[in-house]
Amino acid sequence: MMNTLLLTMMLLSPNNTALENEIKQQTAHAVSVIQLENKAQIKKQIANTLESMELRLPVVIDEQTMAKNASPATQLSQD
């Protein structure tokens, strides 16, 4: 009975469409704000993580690498 009365009132209400549109706009705005806040938090977390991480890359130095990076002066001092 209560649902029927509520439905009747909603159907007879001239502001129903305007109210629905207002709710949709407010919901879209709220979701947008939440998404922007989440995006900012994620960016901050990534930046903090990158700052606190130690760079650990394996470095392999072979003779070719040394030959490419060595100047004649350093080769003489190494010999």
Helices and strands as residue ranges (DSSP letters): H 2-12, H 16-52, H 63-69, H 72-78
